Amino acid sequence: HVSTQNLGYDYYNGLVDSTLETDTYGNQLKTVTTAAYRLSPYQAMGSRMTNSANKNMLTQNAEIYVYSVDASHNSLGLMSANATTYSNGATVLDGGNLQYIQNGGSQTIGNVWRPQSTYCWMPDGTTATGLTPLTSFSDFNFSSPTSSSPSWKHTSQTTLYDVYSKALEDMDINGNYSATHMGYNGTRVILTGSSGSYRETAYSGAEDENIYRPGNGFVTLGSGTLSTTMAHTGTNSVQLTSGQSGFTYTQAADSIRNTVDYMAFAWVKSADGSVPNGYLKFTSAAGTLQSALSSVTLKQAAGWYLVFLLIPG
């Protein structure tokens, strides 16, 4: 059994900012939460009652510290600490894949604050109690995160958003990327992927508006024709005749890495039920690669064959 007692509230947002939890054995944990707007780097996120230019972002938390305390609520040591930074300098993509920063500058649209990075207190070594003594703990430096104690580990960072503040690209503590692509006018997730950045991952099912959008970043319709006659999933596919292309994906060279391998897949099917002769082709300044026709027979599903192309780093 665990009982929880509210010890304090934030004056402006009305949310609980201090709680005390007591378990069956009498152990007590005190959790202290600090809203981002209370910290000097994020005063622009504060209440519009104090400044009409503020963003009134009062419920976004910057710090969550958990302490082990005694019966008088005196701290025995720190159990955990997490910090979240915010920024109005995030890279943002609009629906047409145009990139900009919404920091209120003359060349941008709006001034929008979003979560940027998360940090976790992870000191080296261990203690008998598993707690960090308060004398060994230092608060996170929000004004200069890189100046914080080395025990504050940078666990994740959102590196790309869309204009609706949906995270499109994240980087973890080891520098590995994960990405999310939106479709249907930004209302549905059509792809999530790990170990690759936003521009290193791509998908199309020929069923949303992205297939008609020009420029880099979208899997677009080639010279084939959109069809509802047959589909591997959903309702659409791209119908091809000899020499036509189905899907096309173009990306700038500086958006991909030459030290990793890439993989491309497509499902193909012949109208007469025979083994299709479709293939995938990759072209760069270094040359052209094309999938072998025999590879289409490796995986099949209801007459559809999976074409595969490995693009070595």
C-alpha positions in Angstrom: 0.0 0.0 0.0 1.3 3.5 -0.9 -0.3 6.7 0.4 0.2 10.1 -1.4 0.0 13.5 0.2 0.0 16.7 -1.7 2.4 19.2 -0.1 2.3 22.1 -2.5 0.8 23.7 -5.6 2.0 26.0 -8.3 0.4 29.4 -7.9 -0.3 30.1 -11.6 -1.1 26.7 -13.1 -2.8 25.2 -10.0 -1.0 21.8 -10.4 0.6 19.9 -7.6 4.3 20.6 -7.5 5.3 18.7 -4.3 4.1 15.3 -3.1 5.0 12.9 -0.4 4.6 9.1 -0.9 4.7 6.7 2.0 4.9 2.9 1.6 3.8 0.1 3.9 7.3 0.0 5.5 7.3 3.7 6.3 9.7 4.7 3.6 8.9 8.2 2.3 9.7 9.8 -1.0 9.3 13.5 -1.8 8.8 14.6 -5.4 9.4 18.2 -6.3 8.4 19.5 -9.8 9.4 22.8 -11.3 7.5 24.3 -14.2 9.6 25.5 -17.0 8.2 29.1 -17.0 9.7 29.6 -13.5 13.3 29.3 -14.8 14.9 32.4 -16.3 15.7 30.9 -19.8 12.0 30.2 -20.2 10.2 33.2 -18.8 8.6 33.8 -22.2 6.6 30.7 -21.5 5.0 32.3 -18.5 1.6 33.7 -17.7 0.1 36.4 -19.9 -1.2 38.0 -16.7 2.3 39.2 -16.0 3.3 39.9 -19.6 0.9 39.9 -22.6 3.7 38.7 -24.9 4.2 35.5 -22.9 3.1 32.2 -24.3 1.0 31.0 -21.2 2.7 27.6 -21.3 2.3 27.0 -17.6 2.0 23.2 -17.4 5.3 22.2 -19.1 7.7 20.8 -16.5 11.5 21.4 -16.5 12.6 19.6 -13.4 11.4 16.5 -11.5 13.5 15.6 -8.4 12.7 12.7 -6.1 14.2 12.6 -2.6 14.2 10.0 0.1 13.1 11.8 3.3 12.7 11.1 7.0 9.6 11.4 9.2 10.1 15.2 9.4 10.5 15.4 5.6 14.2 16.2 5.9 16.1 14.9 2.8 18.2 11.7 3.2 19.5 11.9 -0.3 18.5 12.2 -4.0 16.8 9.1 -5.5 16.4 10.5 -9.1 16.4 13.7 -11.1 15.3 14.5 -14.6 15.5 17.8 -16.5 13.8 18.9 -19.8 15.0 21.9 -21.8 12.8 24.0 -24.1 13.6 26.1 -27.2 12.0 28.3 -29.8 14.9 27.5 -32.2 13.8 24.0 -33.2 14.0 23.0 -36.9 10.4 22.7 -38.3 8.9 21.2 -41.4 5.7 22.4 -43.0 3.4 20.3 -45.1 5.4 21.1 -48.2 8.6 19.9 -46.6 9.9 23.5 -46.3 12.2 23.9 -43.4 12.5 26.9 -41.0 12.8 28.0 -37.4 9.8 29.6 -35.5 11.7 31.9 -33.2 9.9 35.1 -33.9 12.4 36.4 -36.4 11.5 38.4 -39.5 11.9 35.4 -41.8 9.8 32.9 -39.7 6.2 32.3 -39.0 5.3 32.6 -35.3 7.3 32.2 -32.1 6.8 28.7 -30.8 8.5 27.0 -27.7 8.9 23.3 -27.8 10.6 20.6 -25.7 14.2 20.2 -26.9 16.3 17.7 -24.8 16.0 15.5 -21.7 18.7 14.9 -19.2 18.9 12.4 -16.4 21.1 12.4 -13.2 23.3 9.3 -13.6 26.5 9.7 -11.4 29.3 7.2 -11.6 29.7 4.6 -8.9 27.3 3.4 -6.2 26.4 4.2 -2.6 25.2 1.9 0.1 21.7 3.3 0.1 21.5 3.9 -3.7 21.0 7.6 -3.0 23.1 10.6 -4.1 24.1 12.7 -1.1 22.9 16.2 -1.4 26.5 17.4 -1.1 27.3 15.5 -4.2 24.4 16.8 -6.2 24.3 19.9 -8.4 21.2 21.4 -10.1 21.0 21.3 -13.9 22.2 24.4 -15.6 19.4 25.5 -17.9 21.2 28.6 -19.0 24.1 26.5 -20.2 23.3 22.8 -20.3 26.8 21.8 -21.4 28.2 23.5 -18.2 26.2 21.1 -16.0 27.8 18.4 -14.0 29.0 15.4 -16.1 26.6 13.3 -14.0 23.8 14.9 -16.0 23.5 12.6 -19.0 21.9 13.9 -22.3 19.4 11.0 -22.8 17.4 12.3 -25.8 16.9 15.3 -28.1 14.1 16.1 -30.5 15.9 17.4 -33.7 12.9 17.9 -36.0 9.2 18.9 -35.6 6.3 19.6 -37.9 4.4 22.8 -37.7 1.8 21.1 -35.4 4.6 20.3 -32.9 4.6 16.6 -33.6 8.1 15.2 -33.1 9.5 13.9 -36.5 13.1 13.1 -35.5 14.7 12.1 -32.2 18.3 11.3 -31.1 19.0 9.0 -28.1 21.9 9.0 -25.6 24.1 7.1 -28.1 23.5 9.4 -31.0 21.1 6.9 -32.7 18.2 8.5 -34.6 14.5 7.5 -34.9 12.0 9.1 -37.1 8.2 9.5 -37.7 6.6 10.5 -41.0 3.1 12.0 -41.2 0.6 11.7 -44.0 -3.0 12.5 -44.8 -2.4 16.3 -44.3 -0.4 15.7 -41.2 -3.1 13.8 -39.3 -1.8 10.2 -39.4 1.4 8.5 -38.8 2.5 6.5 -41.9 6.0 5.5 -40.8 8.0 5.1 -37.7 11.6 3.9 -37.9 14.7 3.5 -35.8 18.4 3.7 -36.5 17.7 6.3 -39.2 17.1 10.0 -39.4 14.0 11.6 -40.9 15.6 11.9 -44.3 17.1 8.5 -44.2 13.6 6.8 -44.0 10.8 7.0 -46.4 7.5 5.2 -47.2 4.5 5.3 -49.5 1.4 3.2 -49.8 0.2 5.3 -52.8 -2.8 6.4 -50.6 -2.2 9.9 -49.3 -1.4 13.3 -50.7 2.4 13.0 -50.3 2.7 10.9 -53.5 1.8 14.0 -55.5 4.1 16.5 -53.7 7.3 17.6 -55.5 10.8 17.9 -54.0 13.0 15.9 -51.7 11.5 14.1 -48.7 8.5 12.4 -50.2 8.1 9.1 -52.0 6.3 10.3 -55.1 4.6 8.9 -58.1 6.9 8.1 -61.1 5.6 7.7 -64.6 3.1 5.0 -63.7 -0.6 5.4 -63.0 -2.4 5.3 -59.7 -4.8 2.4 -59.6 -7.4 0.8 -57.4 -7.6 -2.4 -59.4 -5.4 -4.3 -57.0 -3.6 -3.5 -53.8 -1.2 -5.3 -51.4 -2.7 -3.4 -48.5 -5.3 -0.7 -48.4 -6.9 0.2 -51.7 -4.2 1.7 -54.0 -1.2 0.6 -56.0 0.8 2.0 -59.0 0.1 0.4 -62.3 3.1 0.1 -64.7 3.7 -0.8 -68.3 7.1 -1.6 -69.7 9.7 1.1 -69.1 7.6 3.0 -66.5 8.6 3.8 -63.0 6.4 3.3 -59.9 7.7 5.2 -56.8 10.6 7.7 -56.8 12.5 9.0 -53.7 15.1 11.7 -54.1 17.3 12.9 -51.3 20.2 15.4 -51.0 23.6 13.8 -50.6 24.2 15.7 -47.3 21.1 14.2 -45.8 22.5 10.6 -45.9 25.6 8.9 -44.5 28.1 7.2 -46.6 29.2 5.0 -43.7 26.1 2.9 -43.3 24.1 0.5 -45.5 20.6 1.4 -46.7 17.8 -1.0 -47.7 14.9 -0.5 -50.2 11.8 -2.7 -50.5 8.8 -2.7 -52.8 5.9 -5.1 -53.3 5.1 -5.9 -57.0 2.5 -8.1 -58.7 1.9 -9.1 -62.4 -1.6 -8.7 -63.7 -1.5 -12.2 -65.3 -0.2 -13.9 -62.1 3.3 -14.6 -63.5 6.5 -13.7 -61.7 6.9 -9.9 -62.2 10.0 -8.4 -63.7 10.0 -5.2 -61.7 13.1 -4.0 -59.9 14.5 -1.3 -57.7 17.3 1.1 -58.9 19.5 3.5 -56.9 21.5 6.2 -58.6 24.1 8.6 -57.1 27.2 10.4 -58.2 29.1 7.1 -57.4 27.1 5.1 -59.9 23.9 3.0 -60.2 22.8 -0.2 -58.4 19.9 -2.4 -59.5 18.2 -5.2 -57.8 18.5 -8.7 -59.3 15.4 -10.1 -60.9 15.8 -13.4 -59.0 15.4 -11.6 -55.7 11.7 -11.1 -56.3 11.0 -14.7 -55.7 12.4 -14.8 -52.1 9.3 -13.5 -50.4 5.7 -13.8 -51.6 2.2 -13.0 -50.3 -1.0 -13.6 -52.3 0.8 -13.2 -55.6 2.8 -10.2 -54.5 6.6 -10.4 -54.6 8.9 -8.4 -52.4 11.7 -6.7 -54.3 14.8 -5.9 -52.3 17.9 -3.7 -52.9 20.8 -3.3 -50.6 22.7 0.0 -51.0 26.1 -0.5 -49.3 27.8 2.4 -47.6 
